[in-house]
Amino acid sequence: MSKKRRERLIAGLTLIGMGIGWAFGQLVPGLFIGLGLGYIASEFLKEKRRQ
């Protein structure tokens, strides 16, 4: 996975988490959950590509 694509994945999931958090009145937790999911997903895809 290219660095640019990885950055976009992290940013996209962060924004999705922020939007969901905002909808439920919990912006900061939603932001951190989205950021965490972005890093986990990017690492998962990076590991999958190595195999």
Secondary structure, 3 states (H helix, E strand, C coil): CCHHHHHHHHHHHHHHHHHHHHHCCCHHHHHHHHHHHHHHHHHHHHHHHHC
